């Protein structure tokens, strides 16, 4: 698990080019390391970001994105 709760900031990981994402996941394999890495990406792009939209209806638990499962809460 790379993050406990990432909300919209993990979307910035899309700014990392192609296969470099895999390498950075290896480099920052622990929660704190990955969170620090995402923070650095945010600090680099923060002046360009106007807003972040987060949809909290469905979320994932487990080892995503390929083997994670949907976390559903009954309302």
C-alpha positions in Angstrom: 0.0 0.0 0.0 1.5 3.3 -1.1 -1.0 5.7 0.6 -3.5 5.5 3.4 -5.7 8.2 1.9 -4.5 10.2 -1.1 -7.7 12.0 -2.3 -6.9 14.3 -5.2 -3.2 14.7 -4.7 -2.4 11.3 -6.1 -3.9 12.5 -9.4 -0.7 14.5 -9.8 1.2 11.2 -10.2 -0.2 11.3 -13.7 2.3 14.1 -14.4 5.1 11.5 -14.1 6.0 10.2 -17.6 5.2 6.6 -18.6 7.5 3.9 -17.1 9.0 6.3 -14.6 5.9 5.7 -12.5 7.0 2.1 -11.9 10.5 3.2 -11.0 9.3 5.9 -8.5 6.9 3.3 -6.9 10.0 1.1 -6.3 12.0 4.1 -5.0 9.2 5.2 -2.7 7.8 1.9 -1.6 6.7 2.9 2.0 3.7 5.1 2.8 5.8 8.0 4.1 8.2 7.9 1.2 5.4 7.9 -1.3 3.6 10.7 0.5 6.8 12.8 0.5 7.2 12.1 -3.2 3.7 13.2 -4.0 4.2 16.3 -1.9 7.3 17.2 -4.0 5.2 16.8 -7.2 2.6 19.0 -5.7 5.1 21.7 -4.7 6.5 21.7 -8.2 3.0 22.2 -9.8 1.2 24.1 -7.1 1.2 27.4 -8.9 -0.6 25.8 -11.9 -3.3 24.0 -9.8 -6.6 25.9 -9.6 -8.8 23.3 -7.9 -9.2 19.5 -7.3 -12.4 17.7 -7.5 -12.8 14.6 -5.3 -15.7 12.1 -5.8 -16.1 10.1 -2.6 -18.9 7.7 -3.7 -16.6 4.8 -4.5 -13.1 4.0 -3.1 -10.6 1.2 -3.4 -9.0 -0.9 -0.7 -6.2 -3.3 -0.9 -3.3 -3.4 -3.3 -4.6 -1.3 -6.2 -5.0 -0.4 -8.9 -4.9 -3.8 -10.5 -5.8 -6.0 -7.5 -7.7 -3.6 -5.2 -11.3 -4.1 -4.4 -14.1 -1.6 -4.1 -14.8 -0.4 -0.5 -18.5 0.1 -0.2 -20.2 1.7 2.8 -23.9 1.3 3.4 -25.6 4.7 3.8 
